[in-house]
Amino acid sequence: MGVSPERATELALDFEGVSSAPHFDRVSFRTTRRIYATLKAEAQDLNLMFTPDLRDHYCEMAPKAMAPVPGGWGVRGATRCDLALIEEDVLRSALAAAYALALPAPPKLKRGRSD
């Protein structure tokens, strides 16, 4: 059980158009729109940017490995994942959910056009 920080990085970078960059004492993973996860490798600590509903879902799915980030970020959905306790398939699913939330919105059609 557990996922190494190196494997978590591979999984986080496995989505189309993702880049990584330093973010305070962490590494961030982002789409062109926003950050969807941050990793503090030496602590085996990954934060995922969820909605409150997704936070609750994953915290129920893996209660020993996932918990809301303390404070306001956690209230808004940010979720801490202990890599030493998470199953890879759950982490892969969580990263995919956070990535999907961070994707740019599709362009809106102009009203009145019927091409």
Secondary structure, DSSP 8 states (H G I E B T S, - for coil): ----HHHHHHHHTTSTT-EEEEETTEEEEE-SS-EEEEEEGGGTEEEEE--HHHHHHHHHHSTTTEEE-TTHHHHTTEEEEETTT--HHHHHHHHHHHHHHHS-------TT---
